[in-house]
Amino acid sequence: MKILEICTVNFKLTGIPIHIRNYYNELKKEHHIDIVARNFDHKILRTMPLENKTKLYDLPRKKNLIKYFLSLKKIVKIGNYDVIHIHGNSATMSLEILACSNSNAKIITHTHNTEYQAKFLSKLLSHYLNHHTNARFASSMEAGKKLYGNNDFQVIKNGINVANVKYNKNVRNRLRNKYGIRESTFVIGHIGLFWKQKNQEFLLKVAKLLIEKDLPFKIVLIGDGENKEIIQQQIESSNLEKYFLILPSTDKINEYYSMFDLFVLPSRWEGLGMVAIEAQYAGLPCLLSEFVPKAAKISDSVTFLPLDANKWSNEIVTKSYTSNDRNNLHIYESYDIESCAKELEKQYYQILGR
């Protein structure tokens, strides 16, 4: 099978690209897969060695839409693909559908979020998208209903490399020593792009309340993004530097789950929250905002709360006193990438009528 994966966001260590990376690493073994995206980051490329003659096409989608459209049209014509899988967050994926419309490939749209910036444009394009795609995929029921409405769609799990995120005590000790964090310190971890959706500023409010409760804690924020400097300045102006550790995105993110004692995701909206899935496989208790889809709960270690700093600080203190066996957490829904990739492959063949 010849597959073209189209990523409509920057290809770095964030949600959609990681999803594509995880499936690519499994499906590349038996299928030819090319990828269209913009700004391929070396950090994520290091985690997905290219095989089977894969081609990466770096197309600047936002800079020049006409050039992007014509370039994509040419790639599709030359590639002679069986499946074109378009990943995005809104009905602006109609642009990619139109560029691919003269091919014989089956076209799939895949939505990964419940909110998007181009709301009005997405509403205008919704009818076209829903009537010109051969299949509709979504990261969760919430994301699918948001974009596809009453049209049929299939939820595709954000599969992960389960073995890669398993708890490792030696890694925990090494990282805590590296950053000078005592074993008695309760480490609250967050991984995500620094921007409005992820709502890192909420954790500053929580931190102030935790200080009043005399909890020895450290909040570790890992990621990059447009609001990173703003968050750093807010931490400094609030005299909270000793309670926060801000780190850049890394291709070794799996190791940091072992360093954490609790994973938090105070998002204003989410398509799923793949980092929460990974955190549970790492044996971590998770505190998630009420706006994270309930599908992110795959164990009994997850608590959903409204974005109320008092409730969050109280819950964190409670969890800090709760014993947790990191190697014995019961996962009741599998997100293992090997089985997820086989299911996606099956979906591709069904769409192709094979």
C-alpha contacts under 8 A as a table, 3 or more apart, distances in Angstrom:
res1	aa1	res2	aa2	distance
1	M	31	H	5.24
1	M	32	H	6.40
1	M	81	Y	7.92
1	M	82	D	6.29
1	M	83	V	7.87
2	K	31	H	6.14
2	K	32	H	4.87
2	K	33	I	6.05
2	K	80	N	7.76
2	K	81	Y	5.02
2	K	82	D	5.28
2	K	83	V	6.62
3	I	31	H	7.43
3	I	32	H	6.18
3	I	33	I	4.76
3	I	34	D	6.41
3	I	81	Y	5.65
3	I	82	D	6.03
3	I	83	V	4.89
3	I	84	I	5.90
3	I	85	H	7.42
4	L	33	I	5.75
4	L	34	D	4.92
4	L	35	I	5.77
4	L	36	V	7.40
4	L	81	Y	6.56
4	L	83	V	6.34
4	L	84	I	4.77
4	L	85	H	6.15
5	E	20	I	7.57
5	E	33	I	7.13
5	E	34	D	6.21
5	E	35	I	4.76
5	E	36	V	6.23
5	E	84	I	6.12
5	E	85	H	4.94
5	E	86	I	6.13
5	E	87	H	7.56
6	I	35	I	5.85
6	I	36	V	4.70
6	I	37	A	6.11
6	I	84	I	7.38
6	I	85	H	6.09
6	I	86	I	4.70
6	I	87	H	5.97
7	C	10	N	7.59
7	C	11	F	7.23
7	C	16	I	7.29
7	C	17	P	6.97
7	C	35	I	7.44
7	C	36	V	6.02
7	C	37	A	4.82
7	C	38	R	7.70
7	C	86	I	6.40
7	C	87	H	5.14
7	C	88	G	6.69
8	T	37	A	6.14
8	T	38	R	7.48
8	T	61	R	7.22
8	T	86	I	7.68
8	T	87	H	6.23
8	T	88	G	5.49
8	T	93	M	7.77
9	V	16	I	7.66
9	V	17	P	7.89
9	V	37	A	6.77
9	V	38	R	6.66
9	V	88	G	7.24
10	N	17	P	7.77
10	N	37	A	6.56
10	N	38	R	5.05
10	N	39	N	5.45
10	N	40	F	6.87
11	F	14	T	7.76
11	F	17	P	5.34
11	F	37	A	6.12
11	F	38	R	6.05
11	F	39	N	5.83
11	F	40	F	4.80
11	F	41	D	6.07
11	F	44	I	7.74
12	K	17	P	6.12
12	K	18	I	7.59
12	K	39	N	7.76
12	K	40	F	6.39
12	K	41	D	5.08
12	K	42	H	7.96
12	K	43	K	7.13
12	K	44	I	5.71
13	L	17	P	6.60
13	L	18	I	6.04
13	L	41	D	7.88
13	L	43	K	7.15
13	L	44	I	5.64
13	L	249	S	6.86
13	L	250	T	7.51
13	L	251	D	7.44
14	T	17	P	5.97
14	T	18	I	5.86
14	T	192	G	7.22
14	T	193	L	7.00
15	G	18	I	5.33
15	G	19	H	6.19
15	G	274	M	7.08
16	I	19	H	5.06
16	I	20	I	6.30
16	I	87	H	7.07
16	I	88	G	7.59
16	I	112	H	6.95
17	P	20	I	5.02
17	P	21	R	5.96
18	I	21	R	4.85
18	I	22	N	6.05
18	I	44	I	7.74
19	H	22	N	5.30
19	H	23	Y	6.47
19	H	158	N	5.94
19	H	159	G	7.17
20	I	23	Y	5.39
20	I	24	Y	5.90
21	R	24	Y	4.99
21	R	25	N	6.15
21	R	44	I	7.91
21	R	47	T	7.93
21	R	48	M	6.34
22	N	25	N	5.43
22	N	26	E	6.92
22	N	159	G	6.84
22	N	160	I	6.30
22	N	161	N	7.34
22	N	337	I	6.89
23	Y	26	E	5.34
23	Y	27	L	6.04
23	Y	159	G	7.35
23	Y	337	I	6.96
23	Y	341	A	5.92
24	Y	27	L	5.19
24	Y	28	K	5.50
24	Y	33	I	7.41
24	Y	48	M	7.63
25	N	28	K	5.83
25	N	29	K	7.54
25	N	48	M	6.12
25	N	49	P	7.85
26	E	29	K	6.24
26	E	337	I	7.52
26	E	338	E	6.68
26	E	341	A	6.44
27	L	30	E	6.02
27	L	31	H	5.97
27	L	341	A	6.71
27	L	345	E	7.73
28	K	31	H	5.10
28	K	32	H	6.14
28	K	33	I	6.29
28	K	51	E	6.49
28	K	52	N	6.60
29	K	51	E	7.53
29	K	52	N	7.29
31	H	52	N	7.43
32	H	52	N	5.87
32	H	53	K	6.96
32	H	54	T	6.46
33	I	52	N	7.76
33	I	54	T	5.57
33	I	55	K	7.60
34	D	54	T	5.05
34	D	55	K	4.90
34	D	56	L	6.01
34	D	57	Y	7.83
35	I	54	T	7.68
35	I	55	K	6.48
35	I	56	L	5.03
35	I	57	Y	6.17
36	V	56	L	6.08
36	V	57	Y	4.70
36	V	58	D	6.12
36	V	59	L	6.78
37	A	40	F	7.01
37	A	56	L	7.76
37	A	57	Y	6.39
37	A	58	D	5.35
37	A	59	L	5.86
37	A	60	P	7.64
38	R	57	Y	7.87
38	R	58	D	4.87
38	R	59	L	5.08
38	R	60	P	5.23
38	R	61	R	6.86
39	N	58	D	6.34
39	N	59	L	7.87
39	N	60	P	7.53
40	F	44	I	7.92
40	F	45	L	7.37
40	F	58	D	6.92
41	D	44	I	5.86
41	D	45	L	6.40
42	H	45	L	4.90
42	H	46	R	6.06
43	K	46	R	5.50
43	K	47	T	7.21
43	K	250	T	6.71
43	K	251	D	5.65
44	I	47	T	5.34
44	I	48	M	6.90
44	I	251	D	6.30
45	L	48	M	5.25
45	L	49	P	6.85
46	R	49	P	6.47
46	R	251	D	7.54
47	T	251	D	6.80
50	L	53	K	7.43
50	L	54	T	6.02
51	E	54	T	5.85
59	L	68	Y	6.11
59	L	71	S	7.69
59	L	72	L	7.97
60	P	63	K	5.59
60	P	64	N	6.91
60	P	68	Y	6.49
61	R	64	N	6.43
61	R	65	L	5.89
61	R	68	Y	5.59
62	K	65	L	6.12
64	N	67	K	5.45
64	N	68	Y	6.09
65	L	68	Y	4.94
65	L	69	F	5.93
66	I	69	F	5.06
66	I	70	L	6.20
67	K	70	L	5.26
67	K	71	S	6.00
68	Y	71	S	5.18
68	Y	72	L	6.05
69	F	72	L	5.26
69	F	73	K	6.11
69	F	95	L	7.35
69	F	96	E	7.39
69	F	99	A	5.93
70	L	73	K	5.00
70	L	74	K	6.25
70	L	99	A	7.34
71	S	74	K	5.14
71	S	75	I	6.30
72	L	75	I	5.06
72	L	76	V	6.20
72	L	96	E	7.76
72	L	99	A	6.38
72	L	100	C	7.63
73	K	76	V	5.27
73	K	77	K	6.23
73	K	99	A	4.92
73	K	100	C	6.02
74	K	77	K	5.08
74	K	78	I	6.21
75	I	78	I	5.32
75	I	79	G	5.82
76	V	79	G	5.10
76	V	80	N	6.38
76	V	81	Y	7.01
76	V	100	C	6.27
76	V	103	S	6.85
77	K	80	N	6.02
77	K	102	N	8.00
77	K	103	S	6.48
80	N	103	S	7.38
80	N	104	N	7.56
80	N	105	A	7.43
81	Y	84	I	6.81
81	Y	104	N	7.57
81	Y	105	A	5.57
82	D	104	N	7.20
82	D	105	A	4.60
82	D	106	K	6.29
82	D	352	L	7.67
83	V	105	A	5.10
83	V	106	K	4.89
83	V	107	I	6.11
83	V	108	I	7.53
83	V	348	Y	7.28
83	V	352	L	7.94
84	I	105	A	6.30
84	I	106	K	6.14
84	I	107	I	4.90
84	I	108	I	6.12
85	H	107	I	6.14
85	H	108	I	4.76
85	H	109	T	6.14
85	H	110	H	7.21
86	I	93	M	7.06
86	I	96	E	7.27
86	I	107	I	7.54
86	I	108	I	5.92
86	I	109	T	4.83
86	I	110	H	5.90
87	H	93	M	7.70
87	H	109	T	6.17
87	H	110	H	4.79
87	H	111	T	6.15
87	H	112	H	7.34
88	G	93	M	6.41
88	G	109	T	7.69
88	G	110	H	6.27
88	G	111	T	5.23
88	G	112	H	6.21
89	N	93	M	7.95
89	N	110	H	7.93
89	N	111	T	4.99
89	N	112	H	5.42
89	N	113	N	5.29
89	N	114	T	7.52
89	N	115	E	7.42
89	N	116	Y	6.24
90	S	93	M	6.39
90	S	111	T	6.67
90	S	113	N	7.95
90	S	116	Y	6.35
90	S	118	A	7.53
90	S	119	K	7.90
90	S	122	S	5.78
90	S	147	L	6.53
91	A	94	S	5.79
91	A	121	L	7.72
91	A	122	S	4.56
91	A	123	K	7.21
91	A	125	L	5.58
91	A	126	S	5.32
91	A	129	L	6.10
91	A	147	L	6.97
92	T	95	L	6.00
92	T	118	A	7.84
92	T	121	L	7.16
92	T	122	S	5.71
92	T	125	L	6.68
93	M	96	E	5.35
93	M	97	I	6.48
93	M	109	T	7.24
93	M	129	L	7.29
94	S	97	I	4.84
94	S	98	L	6.09
94	S	125	L	6.71
94	S	128	Y	6.87
94	S	129	L	5.30
95	L	98	L	5.27
95	L	99	A	6.33
96	E	99	A	5.03
96	E	100	C	6.20
97	I	100	C	5.18
97	I	101	S	5.90
97	I	107	I	7.12
97	I	129	L	7.50
97	I	132	H	7.17
97	I	133	T	7.13
98	L	101	S	5.04
99	A	102	N	7.55
100	C	103	S	5.78
100	C	107	I	7.75
106	K	133	T	7.88
106	K	134	N	5.91
106	K	351	I	7.14
106	K	352	L	6.81
107	I	133	T	5.42
107	I	134	N	5.25
107	I	135	A	6.76
108	I	133	T	5.81
108	I	134	N	5.79
108	I	135	A	4.83
108	I	136	R	5.86
108	I	137	F	7.08
109	T	133	T	6.61
109	T	135	A	6.60
109	T	136	R	5.25
109	T	137	F	5.99
110	H	136	R	6.13
110	H	137	F	4.40
110	H	138	A	5.22
110	H	139	S	7.56
111	T	137	F	6.42
111	T	138	A	4.78
111	T	139	S	6.45
111	T	143	A	6.44
111	T	144	G	6.68
111	T	147	L	7.27
112	H	138	A	6.00
112	H	139	S	5.11
112	H	140	S	7.68
112	H	143	A	6.31
112	H	271	G	5.09
112	H	272	L	7.44
113	N	116	Y	7.34
113	N	139	S	7.42
113	N	143	A	5.25
113	N	269	W	7.85
113	N	270	E	5.71
113	N	271	G	3.58
113	N	272	L	7.26
114	T	142	E	6.52
114	T	143	A	4.64
114	T	146	K	5.99
114	T	147	L	7.81
114	T	269	W	6.56
114	T	270	E	6.03
114	T	271	G	5.18
115	E	269	W	6.71
115	E	270	E	7.64
116	Y	119	K	6.07
118	A	121	L	5.41
118	A	122	S	5.87
119	K	122	S	5.10
119	K	123	K	6.22
120	F	123	K	5.15
120	F	124	L	6.41
121	L	124	L	5.08
121	L	125	L	6.25
122	S	125	L	5.12
122	S	126	S	5.84
123	K	126	S	5.17
123	K	127	H	8.00
124	L	127	H	7.26
125	L	128	Y	5.41
125	L	129	L	6.25
126	S	129	L	5.22
126	S	130	N	6.17
126	S	147	L	7.28
126	S	148	Y	7.55
127	H	130	N	5.31
127	H	131	H	6.25
128	Y	131	H	5.34
128	Y	132	H	6.04
129	L	132	H	5.42
129	L	133	T	6.26
130	N	133	T	6.15
130	N	136	R	7.92
130	N	148	Y	6.55
130	N	151	N	7.35
133	T	136	R	6.96
134	N	351	I	7.45
135	A	153	F	7.06
135	A	351	I	7.30
136	R	148	Y	7.76
136	R	152	D	7.14
136	R	153	F	4.70
136	R	154	Q	6.21
137	F	144	G	7.14
137	F	153	F	5.51
137	F	154	Q	4.82
137	F	155	V	5.70
137	F	156	I	6.29
138	A	141	M	7.01
138	A	143	A	5.97
138	A	144	G	4.91
138	A	153	F	7.01
138	A	154	Q	6.23
138	A	155	V	4.82
138	A	156	I	5.97
139	S	143	A	6.35
139	S	144	G	7.26
139	S	155	V	5.62
139	S	156	I	5.55
139	S	157	K	6.13
139	S	158	N	6.68
139	S	271	G	6.14
139	S	272	L	6.12
140	S	143	A	5.24
140	S	144	G	6.21
140	S	155	V	5.58
140	S	156	I	7.42
140	S	157	K	7.73
140	S	271	G	6.30
140	S	272	L	5.92
140	S	293	P	7.24
140	S	295	A	6.89
141	M	144	G	5.11
141	M	145	K	6.10
141	M	155	V	6.55
142	E	145	K	5.36
142	E	146	K	6.20
142	E	271	G	7.06
142	E	293	P	6.75
143	A	146	K	5.21
143	A	147	L	6.56
143	A	271	G	5.35
143	A	272	L	7.89
144	G	147	L	5.51
144	G	148	Y	5.65
144	G	149	G	7.30
144	G	153	F	6.65
144	G	154	Q	7.95
144	G	155	V	7.47
145	K	148	Y	5.33
145	K	149	G	4.71
145	K	150	N	6.97
146	K	149	G	5.95
148	Y	151	N	5.45
148	Y	152	D	7.47
148	Y	153	F	7.34
156	I	344	L	7.38
157	K	335	Y	6.65
157	K	340	C	6.70
158	N	274	M	6.46
158	N	335	Y	6.90
158	N	337	I	7.96
158	N	340	C	7.96
159	G	335	Y	4.79
159	G	336	D	5.50
159	G	337	I	4.25
159	G	338	E	7.86
159	G	340	C	5.65
159	G	341	A	7.49
160	I	278	E	7.16
160	I	335	Y	6.11
160	I	336	D	5.45
160	I	337	I	4.74
161	N	164	N	5.44
161	N	165	V	7.16
161	N	336	D	6.05
161	N	337	I	5.55
161	N	338	E	7.82
162	V	165	V	5.76
162	V	166	K	6.77
162	V	278	E	7.57
162	V	281	Y	6.58
162	V	335	Y	7.67
162	V	336	D	5.60
162	V	337	I	7.38
163	A	166	K	5.51
164	N	254	N	6.35
165	V	254	N	4.89
165	V	255	E	6.86
165	V	257	Y	7.09
165	V	278	E	6.55
165	V	279	A	7.69
165	V	281	Y	6.57
165	V	282	A	5.35
166	K	258	S	7.71
166	K	281	Y	6.33
166	K	282	A	4.61
166	K	283	G	7.39
167	Y	257	Y	7.23
167	Y	258	S	5.10
167	Y	282	A	5.00
167	Y	283	G	6.57
167	Y	326	R	6.51
167	Y	327	N	6.73
168	N	171	V	5.39
168	N	172	R	6.29
168	N	255	E	7.86
168	N	258	S	5.82
169	K	172	R	4.88
169	K	173	N	6.25
169	K	258	S	6.84
170	N	173	N	5.22
170	N	174	R	6.17
171	V	174	R	5.04
171	V	175	L	6.13
171	V	255	E	6.53
171	V	258	S	6.62
171	V	259	M	7.31
172	R	175	L	5.44
172	R	176	R	6.14
172	R	255	E	7.67
172	R	256	Y	7.54
172	R	258	S	5.03
172	R	259	M	4.40
172	R	260	F	7.95
173	N	176	R	5.22
173	N	177	N	6.07
173	N	259	M	7.42
174	R	177	N	5.24
174	R	178	K	6.14
175	L	178	K	4.87
175	L	179	Y	6.36
175	L	256	Y	7.60
175	L	259	M	6.44
176	R	179	Y	5.36
176	R	180	G	5.82
176	R	181	I	4.78
176	R	182	R	6.73
176	R	183	E	7.51
176	R	259	M	6.53
177	N	180	G	4.96
177	N	181	I	6.18
177	N	182	R	7.63
178	K	181	I	7.83
181	I	185	T	6.64
182	R	185	T	5.36
183	E	186	F	7.74
184	S	216	P	7.42
185	T	216	P	5.18
185	T	217	F	5.08
185	T	218	K	6.74
186	F	215	L	7.76
186	F	216	P	6.11
186	F	217	F	4.47
186	F	218	K	6.30
186	F	260	F	7.82
186	F	261	D	6.09
186	F	262	L	7.93
186	F	320	S	6.66
187	V	217	F	5.67
187	V	218	K	4.92
187	V	219	I	5.94
187	V	220	V	7.09
187	V	259	M	7.36
187	V	260	F	5.03
187	V	261	D	5.14
187	V	262	L	6.51
188	I	217	F	7.23
188	I	218	K	6.12
188	I	219	I	4.70
188	I	220	V	6.13
188	I	260	F	5.89
188	I	261	D	6.04
188	I	262	L	4.90
188	I	263	F	5.84
188	I	264	V	6.88
189	G	219	I	5.87
189	G	220	V	4.85
189	G	221	L	6.27
189	G	222	I	7.99
189	G	257	Y	7.66
189	G	260	F	5.55
189	G	261	D	7.49
189	G	262	L	6.10
189	G	263	F	4.82
189	G	264	V	6.15
190	H	219	I	7.67
190	H	220	V	6.16
190	H	221	L	5.01
190	H	222	I	6.29
190	H	263	F	5.95
190	H	264	V	5.45
190	H	265	L	6.40
191	I	221	L	5.99
191	I	222	I	4.80
191	I	223	G	6.03
191	I	265	L	7.97
191	I	275	V	6.96
192	G	198	K	6.53
192	G	221	L	7.77
192	G	222	I	6.40
192	G	223	G	5.25
192	G	224	D	7.60
193	L	198	K	6.74
193	L	223	G	5.24
193	L	224	D	5.38
193	L	225	G	5.28
194	F	198	K	6.57
194	F	199	N	7.84
194	F	200	Q	7.08
194	F	223	G	6.52
194	F	224	D	5.74
194	F	225	G	4.44
194	F	226	E	6.12
194	F	227	N	5.01
194	F	228	K	5.27
195	W	198	K	5.92
195	W	199	N	6.86
195	W	200	Q	7.89
195	W	225	G	6.24
195	W	226	E	6.12
195	W	227	N	5.15
195	W	228	K	7.61
196	K	199	N	5.43
196	K	227	N	7.79
196	K	268	R	7.61
197	Q	267	S	5.60
197	Q	268	R	5.21
197	Q	269	W	6.01
197	Q	270	E	7.65
198	K	265	L	7.26
198	K	266	P	6.40
198	K	267	S	4.39
198	K	268	R	6.41
198	K	269	W	7.71
199	N	202	F	5.81
199	N	203	L	7.87
199	N	266	P	5.94
199	N	267	S	5.39
199	N	268	R	6.37
200	Q	203	L	5.56
200	Q	204	L	7.53
200	Q	231	I	7.39
200	Q	266	P	7.05
201	E	204	L	5.46
201	E	205	K	7.34
201	E	231	I	6.44
202	F	205	K	5.45
202	F	206	V	6.64
202	F	266	P	7.12
202	F	307	L	7.92
202	F	309	A	7.37
203	L	206	V	4.85
203	L	207	A	5.99
203	L	266	P	7.74
203	L	309	A	7.92
204	L	207	A	4.98
204	L	208	K	6.42
204	L	235	I	7.09
204	L	240	L	8.00
205	K	208	K	5.40
205	K	209	L	6.73
205	K	309	A	6.09
206	V	209	L	5.30
206	V	210	L	6.27
206	V	309	A	5.06
206	V	310	N	7.12
206	V	312	W	6.67
206	V	313	S	5.58
207	A	210	L	5.00
207	A	211	I	6.26
207	A	240	L	7.98
207	A	243	Y	7.55
207	A	313	S	7.66
208	K	211	I	5.28
208	K	212	E	6.70
209	L	212	E	5.17
209	L	213	K	6.51
209	L	309	A	7.68
209	L	310	N	7.13
209	L	313	S	6.24
210	L	213	K	4.95
210	L	214	D	6.46
210	L	215	L	5.88
210	L	217	F	7.96
210	L	313	S	5.85
210	L	317	V	7.70
211	I	214	D	5.18
211	I	215	L	6.26
211	I	216	P	7.93
212	E	215	L	7.94
215	L	317	V	7.05
217	F	243	Y	6.63
218	K	242	K	7.76
218	K	243	Y	4.79
218	K	244	F	5.61
218	K	245	L	7.17
219	I	243	Y	6.11
219	I	244	F	4.79
219	I	245	L	6.22
220	V	244	F	5.84
220	V	245	L	4.70
220	V	246	I	5.88
220	V	247	L	7.48
221	L	244	F	7.51
221	L	245	L	6.23
221	L	246	I	4.82
221	L	247	L	6.19
222	I	246	I	5.95
222	I	247	L	4.75
222	I	248	P	5.57
222	I	249	S	5.75
223	G	246	I	8.00
223	G	247	L	6.47
223	G	248	P	4.90
223	G	249	S	4.23
223	G	250	T	7.81
224	D	228	K	6.37
224	D	248	P	5.75
224	D	249	S	5.88
225	G	228	K	5.62
226	E	229	E	7.47
227	N	230	I	5.17
227	N	231	I	6.26
228	K	231	I	5.26
228	K	232	Q	6.28
229	E	232	Q	4.97
229	E	233	Q	6.13
230	I	233	Q	5.13
230	I	234	Q	6.21
231	I	234	Q	5.04
231	I	235	I	6.20
232	Q	235	I	5.15
232	Q	236	E	6.31
232	Q	246	I	7.92
233	Q	236	E	5.10
233	Q	237	S	6.04
234	Q	237	S	5.14
234	Q	238	S	6.08
235	I	238	S	5.23
235	I	239	N	6.24
235	I	240	L	5.17
235	I	241	E	5.95
235	I	244	F	7.73
236	E	239	N	5.03
236	E	240	L	6.04
236	E	241	E	5.77
237	S	240	L	7.78
239	N	242	K	7.93
240	L	243	Y	5.48
240	L	244	F	6.69
241	E	244	F	5.45
241	E	245	L	7.65
242	K	245	L	7.86
249	S	253	I	7.47
250	T	253	I	5.50
251	D	254	N	7.94
252	K	255	E	5.85
252	K	256	Y	7.57
253	I	256	Y	5.49
253	I	257	Y	7.37
254	N	257	Y	5.92
254	N	258	S	7.81
255	E	258	S	5.73
255	E	259	M	7.25
256	Y	259	M	5.05
256	Y	260	F	6.61
257	Y	260	F	5.32
257	Y	279	A	6.27
257	Y	282	A	6.25
257	Y	284	L	7.59
258	S	261	D	7.86
258	S	282	A	6.86
260	F	263	F	6.88
260	F	284	L	7.62
261	D	284	L	6.49
261	D	285	P	7.46
261	D	320	S	7.97
262	L	284	L	5.80
262	L	285	P	5.36
262	L	286	C	5.89
262	L	287	L	7.52
262	L	319	K	7.94
263	F	276	A	7.36
263	F	279	A	6.62
263	F	284	L	6.50
263	F	285	P	6.38
263	F	286	C	4.75
263	F	287	L	6.29
264	V	286	C	5.76
264	V	287	L	4.81
264	V	288	L	5.74
265	L	276	A	7.49
265	L	286	C	7.92
265	L	287	L	6.48
265	L	288	L	4.79
265	L	289	S	6.19
266	P	287	L	7.98
266	P	288	L	5.84
266	P	289	S	4.78
266	P	307	L	7.01
267	S	270	E	6.58
267	S	288	L	7.71
267	S	289	S	5.92
267	S	291	F	6.66
267	S	292	V	6.86
268	R	289	S	7.46
268	R	291	F	6.05
268	R	292	V	8.00
269	W	291	F	5.14
269	W	292	V	6.16
270	E	273	G	5.95
270	E	291	F	6.61
270	E	292	V	5.22
270	E	293	P	6.80
271	G	292	V	7.39
271	G	293	P	6.94
272	L	292	V	6.38
272	L	293	P	5.55
272	L	295	A	6.93
272	L	296	A	6.01
273	G	276	A	5.54
273	G	277	I	7.01
273	G	292	V	6.62
273	G	293	P	7.62
273	G	296	A	6.30
274	M	277	I	5.08
274	M	278	E	6.44
274	M	296	A	7.38
275	V	278	E	5.02
275	V	279	A	6.06
276	A	279	A	4.94
276	A	280	Q	6.28
276	A	286	C	6.96
276	A	296	A	6.51
277	I	280	Q	5.33
277	I	281	Y	6.51
277	I	296	A	6.08
277	I	297	K	7.46
277	I	298	I	7.18
277	I	335	Y	7.89
278	E	281	Y	5.16
278	E	282	A	6.31
279	A	282	A	4.95
279	A	283	G	6.57
279	A	284	L	5.46
279	A	285	P	7.71
279	A	286	C	7.33
280	Q	283	G	5.02
280	Q	284	L	5.15
280	Q	285	P	6.73
280	Q	286	C	7.21
280	Q	298	I	7.45
280	Q	299	S	6.93
280	Q	301	S	7.32
280	Q	329	L	7.82
280	Q	331	I	7.69
281	Y	284	L	7.39
281	Y	329	L	7.77
281	Y	331	I	7.28
282	A	326	R	7.05
282	A	327	N	7.98
283	G	325	D	7.36
283	G	326	R	4.36
283	G	327	N	6.20
283	G	328	N	7.24
283	G	329	L	5.58
284	L	301	S	7.17
284	L	326	R	6.61
285	P	301	S	4.62
285	P	302	V	5.96
285	P	319	K	7.93
285	P	324	N	7.97
286	C	301	S	6.10
286	C	302	V	4.73
286	C	303	T	6.24
287	L	302	V	6.01
287	L	303	T	4.98
287	L	304	F	6.04
287	L	305	L	7.37
288	L	292	V	6.53
288	L	302	V	7.26
288	L	303	T	6.13
288	L	304	F	4.83
288	L	305	L	6.37
289	S	292	V	5.68
289	S	304	F	5.45
289	S	305	L	5.18
289	S	306	P	5.74
289	S	307	L	6.23
290	E	293	P	7.68
290	E	304	F	5.21
290	E	305	L	5.15
290	E	306	P	5.15
290	E	307	L	7.44
291	F	306	P	7.94
292	V	296	A	7.17
292	V	304	F	8.00
293	P	296	A	5.89
294	K	297	K	5.68
295	A	298	I	7.13
297	K	300	D	7.56
297	K	302	V	5.98
298	I	331	I	5.69
298	I	332	Y	5.61
298	I	333	E	5.49
299	S	302	V	6.60
299	S	329	L	7.36
299	S	330	H	5.97
299	S	331	I	4.86
299	S	332	Y	5.94
299	S	333	E	7.87
300	D	330	H	7.42
301	S	329	L	7.95
305	L	308	D	7.64
305	L	311	K	7.43
305	L	312	W	7.21
306	P	311	K	7.95
307	L	312	W	7.60
308	D	311	K	5.45
308	D	312	W	6.31
309	A	312	W	5.03
309	A	313	S	6.06
310	N	313	S	5.25
310	N	314	N	6.20
311	K	314	N	5.24
311	K	315	E	6.14
312	W	315	E	5.12
312	W	316	I	6.09
313	S	316	I	5.10
313	S	317	V	6.28
314	N	317	V	5.26
314	N	318	T	6.29
315	E	318	T	5.01
315	E	319	K	6.15
316	I	319	K	5.06
316	I	320	S	6.10
317	V	320	S	5.04
317	V	321	Y	6.73
318	T	321	Y	5.50
318	T	322	T	6.56
319	K	322	T	4.94
320	S	323	S	7.97
325	D	328	N	5.47
325	D	329	L	6.84
326	R	329	L	6.37
331	I	334	S	7.08
335	Y	339	S	7.71
335	Y	340	C	6.56
336	D	339	S	5.84
336	D	340	C	6.19
337	I	340	C	4.82
337	I	341	A	5.72
338	E	341	A	5.31
338	E	342	K	6.49
339	S	342	K	5.15
339	S	343	E	6.37
340	C	343	E	5.10
340	C	344	L	6.28
341	A	344	L	5.02
341	A	345	E	6.07
342	K	345	E	5.05
342	K	346	K	6.18
343	E	346	K	5.00
343	E	347	Q	6.29
344	L	347	Q	4.92
344	L	348	Y	6.26
345	E	348	Y	5.08
345	E	349	Y	6.39
346	K	349	Y	5.21
346	K	350	Q	6.25
347	Q	350	Q	5.10
347	Q	351	I	6.21
348	Y	351	I	5.19
348	Y	352	L	6.25
349	Y	352	L	4.96
349	Y	353	G	6.11
349	Y	354	R	5.20
350	Q	353	G	4.92
350	Q	354	R	5.86
351	I	354	R	7.71
